[in-house]
C-alpha cells in the first residue's frame, strides 16, 4: 500500500480480490460475511438493521423489478432516502444491473429536486414516502408537476425522461407508479455479467453557494479501487463496527463511509438525523469500534450530559479522538492528518496513514498525494509556483471523475487533465500539501491576504468555541475587514474581547477578526441545501448587523 523508503511516501492500490465492478464485489463480500450486519441505523422510531445476506437478497429482488420497469444499463436512477436499509438496498439494486445510481439530497425542496431530476435525465426515481415527519412524496409531486400514466409509463413535460416514481419501504398512499413483477433471476445475472470497470457507477450532485448543483460522474473501476484503498489503509476488518455520521448522498458518506466498510464486511453504524444522545446510545449498544465524521461531531458527543455514563470501551480508534480514553489516543491528535478531498476526486486526493502522526515540522499537513494522484500549485497566470509559495491547488489522477453531467471534458479540466480546484494552498519540499482556504474566499485587508481557514483553525482550538466561520466584511478604508461568526459550546461563555485576547497570542494581529457575531446555537447561520455554510449570505448578515 505504501513505500516508506523515500522521504515522501508513495501510496498505491493493492490488487483487488475481485473484478472492479459492484456485482462482483457484492458477491464476494456476501459470500464471506453474509451474516454480518451491513448497516445499523438509528431512526425516529428506533433502530433498523440489515445484514449483508439480506441486502444481497433484497437488492436482487429490487433489481429484477427495476429491469421489468425498463431500467437498463446506463440508465440513471435517482435514490431519495436517508442512511439506512432502504438506501443500501436501492443503491445495490440499481448498480448491480449496470444502471447508474444518483443519490439525491434529502433536504432538497421541489425546485431544487426538479432541477436535479431534469439535469440528470432521471429515468426512474426511488424514494421513501416520508422522512423525519416531512412528506417526501408530496415534494416529488410538486417537483414533477402534471403526470400522465400511459401503459404503465409516466409522461411528464417538466421531466421528459422520467418514466417511474416508485416507493421504497412501507407506503400508505397511491404512488404515480407501481412495482412490476420481477424478471427471472437468470436475466438479472446476465445483466450483471455485462457490467465493466469503465461503466458509470454513480452521479453525485454537489454545489457551492452560488450555482445549481453539478453532477459528478464516477465509474465502477475508480470508485471501487479507491474505496478499497480507504478500507485497507484504515485497517478495517469484518469485526469492525464503524460509526458514519456523513450522509450517503455526498461523496464522504458514500465512498468513504459506505463503500469503504462494505469492501471488508464491516458494519456501518449511522443515523437518519444527528442527535448526540441517540448516537451515544447507538455507539454503546452496538459496541462501536471506530469513528469517522467531521471535527464537530466529537465535541458535540462529549458535551452531552449522557457522555460520562456511556460505555465506549469498545472503541479502538477513529477520527473522534476525544471519545477515546487518554491511553488510546494519539499523543497529539492535532498531528493526525485530515485529508483533502472533493466529489470530483472520489473522496480524498491527499493521504497519510490514518493511525500515524506527521512530524512536528509537518503540522497542518493534509498529507501527500493519494494513490495515482499528483498535485501542482499555480499562480493567477497559470504558471506553476515553487514549493512553499501559496497558489491554487490543481490535481489529476486515476480516481478522478469521468466527467460532469452536461459538460464537455475541457469545461471541467484543462488540456493536460488538471482540475483547477479553486482551493488555495502550498506544497513543501517533501510533497506535503497545506490548505489555505478557497481562492474566492481569501480576504484582502489593507493590501494583506488573510486565509479564513487559518483564523477558523485558531478559533477552533479555543475550548469555548464549537463552530467558527470567518469572512471578509466590506470596509470603505481597508477594502475588507476580518469578520467572524462563532457558535459557543454548551455551558461556555465568551465575549469578543475574550476571543481576541486568545487569538492575539496565536496569530498575527492583522488576522484577528475586527467584527464579531457570537451565538449559542448554529440555527441562525445561513446554510445552503447541501449543508455548506453560505458565506455570501453570512457576510451580508454580519455587515448588516442582523446576526448581532
N, C-alpha and C positions, 0 to 999 in steps of 0.2 A: 504493500500500500504506500510506503514511503521509503525513500533512501535518505538516511541521515548523515551520510559520509561527507556531503558537501556542506559549505557554510549555510547555504539556503536549501532546506529540504525540498525535494521534488516529489509531489504526490501523484499517484497514478491509480487507475482502476485495476482491481484484481479480476481474473477471468470469471464470468458469470457461470453458475452451475446449471443454467437453462438458457434457452433462446431468449433474446431481449425483447420479448413480447408479453403482454399481460396474460393471455391464456396459458402460456407455458409456465410463467411464474406462479400463477394461482394454483395450477395443478400440482406443481412441485411442493409448494408450501402447505397446501391442504393435505397431500399425502403424508407429509412428515409431521404436521402439527394440527391435524383436524380437530382434536378435542380441545385445544386451547381456545380461550376467549379471544376473539379478534378485537371487538370494541365493547367497552362498558361505558355507558353514557348516563349522566345524571340529567333527568328531565324534570319538567314541572310537576310530574305525578309520581316520581320515584326513580328507580334505576332500571335501565334496559340493557340487555347484553345479547350478543350474537357470537357464536363460535365460528372458527374457520370452516368447519364442515357445513354448518347451517348456512353460512354466507355463500359457500360454493353452490349448495343445492338451491337456495332461494334465488340466487343470481342466475342460475341456469334456467330455472322456470321463467323468470322475468325476461331473460334474453330470448328464449323461444317464443314468448308472446310478442316481444318487440319485433322480431323477424316477421311474425304474422301480421303485424301492424304496418309493415312496409319499411321498417328500419333496415338499412343495409350498409355495407362497408363504405366509410367516408361520410355518411350522413351525420349531421350534428344533432345531438340530443341534449336538451337543457335539463339540469337537475336542480330543483329548488327545494332543499331540505336541510335541516340542521345536522350537526355532527351526531352520528349515531347509526343505528341499524338500517334505517331507510336510505340514507345517503350511501352507505357502503354497498348495500345490495344493488342500488341503482347504478352506481359507478362501475361496479364489476360487471353487471349485466350488459351495460352499453359497450364497454371497451372490449369484452371478450368476443363480441360479434364482429368487431372491426369498425363499428361506428365510433364517433368522436364525442367524448363527454365534455359538456360545457357547464361546469358548476356555476350557479348564479347566486349572487349576493342576496341573502335573505332579508336584508334591510331595504332593498330597492322598492321605491314607490312606483305606481303604474307607469309614469312617463319614462323613468329610467329602465324599467323592465321591458317596456315596449321597444326602446332603443336597442337594447342588447339582443332581444329576440329577433329583431329585424336585421341588425348588423351581422349577426352570426348565421343568418338564414336557418334558424332552428326548424327542424322538421317535426320533432316530437318533444313535448315538454312533460317531464315527470315532476310531480310536486306533492307535498303534503297538503292537507286541507286547511289546517290551522297550525300556528306556531306561536307559543307564548301568549296565547289569547288573541292573536291577530288573525284575521280571516285572509288566508293566502289565496284561496280560490276567487274570492271577490276581487282581490288585487289583480289576479291574472285576467279575469273577465274584463276589468276596466282597461287593462293594457291592450287586450286584443280587440276590443270593440265588438261589432256585429260579427257573429259566427254563423256559418251555414254548414250543415252536415249533409254531404252528398255521397250516398253509398258507403257510409261509414268513414269518410274522409272529410276533414274540415276544409272550408274555404273562407279566407279572411283577407279583406282588402288591405288592412294595415300590415299584416304579416303574411305575405303571399306564399311563402314556403311552408307555413305551419300546417300540418296535417293531423296531429293528435295532441290532445291535452289529457293526460292520464294520471290517476291518483296513485300516490304511494301510501301504504298503510290504510288504517280504518277511515271510512268516509260515511257521512250521513246524508249526503245530497247527491243529486244527479250531476254528473260531470259532462263536459262537452263531448268526450269520447269514452268508449267502453273498451275494456281489455278483451282482445280476441283470445280464442283458444290457442294453446302453444303449438308450434310446429314440432315434428318429431325431433328427439334429441340428436338423431343422426345428422339432421340438417344443420343444427347448431354446431355440432362437431366439425362438419365440413366447412362452415363459415370460419370457425376458429383456426383451422389449418391454413387459411389464406392470409392471416394477419402477419405482417412483416415488420422488422425493426424500423424501416423507413416510413411506415404508415403513421398518420396523425393519431395521437392518443387522446389529446385534450386541448381545449382552449380555455385559458384563464383570463378573465377580464379584470383589468387593473386601471386605475386612473389617478391623476393628480387632482388638484382643487379647481382647475380652470378649464377642463376639457371633458368631452364624453369619454366613457370607459373605452379602453383599447383591448382587442382580443389577441392574446399571445398564444401562438401555436407551438406545441411540443410533440415530438414523436415518441413512439414506444421505446425505441432504442436509447435515445438520450435520457429520457425520464427514468427508465428502469436502471440503466447503468449508474446514473447519478444518485438515485435513491439507495441503490445497493452500497455505494461508497459511503453514504451518510450512515447507514446502519452499521457497517463493519468498522468504520472509523470511531464510532461511539461504543464499540464493543457490546452492542445489544445482542441479546440471545433469547431463545424461546421462553425462558423463565422470567424475563423482564416484564414489568407492568409499568408502562411509561405514561406519565401524565402529559397530555397535549391540550393546552387551552386554546391553541390557534385554530381558527375556523377553517374547515376543509375547502371552502370556495376560494381561498387565496393560496398562493404558492407555498408559503411557510407551513401552513396546515396540511396541504395536500401532498406535497412531495417530501418534505422533512417529517411531518407529524403523522401522516397516514401511510404512504408508500414505503417510507423508511422502515418502521417497525414491521410492516407486513412482510418485508423481504425475509425476515428471520423467524417468523412465527411468534413474535412478541404480542403482548396485549396493550391496547391503547385505552387509557382512561381519559374521558373527556366530559363535556357538558353542553347542554343547549344554551345556557346563559351563565356567565361567571357570577358566582355568589361565594364569597370566601368561606362562609360557614358550611355550605353544601360541599364545596371542594374539599375542605378538611375532612369531613366525614367520609367522602368518597376515597380519598387517599388512605385513610386509616382502615376502612372496611375492606378495601381491595388490595391492601398491602403493597402500595406503590413502591417501586424500586428506583425510579429515575424520573426527574422532572425536566420539562422543556418550558418554553414560553419566554415572553419579553420581560425586561427587568422589573417592571412594576408589579408583577404577579407575586413574587416572594414577599415583599414588604406588606402587600395587602393581606396575605395569609398570616404573617407574623403578628400584624396589628389587630387581628380579630380576637375577640375575647376567648374563643374556644381553643386558640392555638396551644396554650400552656398545657391543656388537658388532653391534647390529641396525640395518639401514639403514632409517630412517624419513624419508628425504629427500623422499618424495612427498607427505608431509602438508603441506597448505596452511593449515589452521586447524582449529578444533574446540574442544570443551569441555575436553579434556585438554591444557591449555596447556603443562604440564610436559614433554610429549612433543616439543614443537616446539623447534627451535634458537632461541637467545635473540633473534636478529634477526627472527624471525617471530611472536614472542609479543606479546600485548597489553602495552603498557608497564607496566600494573598490573593483572594478572589479577583481583585482588580487587575491581576496579571493574566487572567484567563481571557482568551480571545472571543470576541463577539464577531462572528463572520459577517462580511458584507455580501448581500445578495439582492436579487431583484427577480421579478417574474420572467424577464427576458433571458436570464441565465439559469433558469430551472432551480432556483434557490441560491445557495452560496456560490460565489465565484472566488472567494478567498477561503483559506483553510489553515488550521493549526490543530494538532492533536487535542481533542476536546478535554482530556484529563491532564494536560500539561500546561504549566505556566510559561509565558515567554520570559526571557531575561529582563531584569530591571531596565536595561538600556533600550528595550523594545516596548516599554509601557505605552499603551494606546494603540498598539499594532492591531490590525484586523487580520493578521496572518499573511501568508504568501499565496500565490496562485493555487486554486483548486485544480484537480486533475484536468488536464487538457486545456487549461485557461492560460492566457497571458494578458498583461496589462501594459499600458503606456500612459504617460501624463503629457498633456499638450497645453499650449498657451492659447490665447484668444485668436491667434492667427492660424492655429492648427499645427504649429511646429512642436516637436517633442522637446520637453524641457529636461534639464539634468536632474539627477537624484537629489532629493531634499527640497526641490522647488515645487510649490503648490500650483496646481493647474487642474484641468478637467481630466477625470479618470476615464479611460477608454478600455474596453475589454472585448476579447474574442476568444472562441474556444469550441471544443467538441460538443458541449452540452447546451450550446446556445439554442434559442428558439429557431424553429424552421422559418418562421415569418410572422407577420401580423395580419389579421383579417382585413381585407380590403386595401392592403398597401403593397406596392412594389418593393422588392428587396432593397433597392437603393434609396427608398424613402425611410428605411429603418436602420441600415448600416451603410458605411461608406464602401468605396470600391475595393478596399482591402479587407473588408469583413469586420471592421472595428465598429462596435456600438459606442456611440458617444453618450455617456450616462447622465450628463449634467450634474454628476457628483464631483465635488471638489476634494482634492487630496494630494498626497505626495508619496513617493516611494524612496526607501533608503537603499544603501549600497548592498544590503543583503536580501533585497526583494520584498521586504515587509511593506505593506500598504497601510497608509494612515488616512483617515477620513476627516475632512474639514468642513462638511456641510454641503448644501446644494449651491450650485453656481448661481442660480437666480435668487438665492436667499442670503447671499453674502451682504453684510451691512457695511456701507462705506460712510463712516462718520468722521467729519473734518478731514477727509482725504485718506483715512486709515481703514483698512479692511478688518472686519470682525467676523469670525465664523460663529454663527449661532450655536452650533453643536458644542463648541468649546466652552461657551458660557453655560449651556444647558448641563454639560457634564459636571462642571464645577458646582452648580446648584444641586445636582443630583447627589453629590457627596455630603450634603448637609442633612443631618438626621431629621430635621423638621419637614423637609421637602419630599413630597410624594411624586409630583409631576412638575416639570418646568418647560415652558416654551419661550423662546427668545426671538424677537423680530426687530426689524428696523422701523422706527416710527418717524414719519416725515418731520423735518425741522428746518425752519427758514434759515438759520445761521449755519448749521453743520451739515445740511443735506439730509441727515438722519441721525437719530439718537438710538441707543440700545434700549429696548423695552422688554419687559419680562412679565409673563403670566405664570403664577406659581400656585399650585394646589398643595396645601399642607397635609401631612399625615394626621390621622385621627388622634386627638389628645394632645397635639402640639400647637404652640402659638409662636408666631414670629412676625416682627414688623419689617418694613422695608429697610429701616436703619440696621436692624439685626442682621439681615441678609447681606447688606452692603459691607458691614463690618467684617463678616466672614470672607466674602469674596475678595476684598482688598488684600487679604493675606495669601490668596491663591492665584489670582490672575492680574494682568496689567490693568491699571486704572481706567484706560480708555475702553476696556471691555466690560466694565461693571455697568449694569443697567442703570439708566437715569430715570426711567419711568416704570412704575410697578403696578401690578394688579395681584392681590393676594386673596385666594379663595379657599374655602373649606371643602369644596366639592367640585369635581370636574364638570358638573351638569351644565354650567353656563358657558363652557368653552364651545366654540364652533367646530364641528366635525363634518367631513364630507360623508356621503353614503357609503364609502369604502373605509370608514372609520379612521381616516387620516385627519390630523389637525388641519383646519383650513386657515393657513397663516395669513392669507389676504384678508379674510374677514376678521381674524384676530387682530391684525394691525389696525383695521378701521375701528374696531371696538375699543382698543386701547387708546387710539388717538382721540376718539370722541368722548372718552370717559364713561361709556356705557357699562363697562365691566367693573367700575370702581365700587 
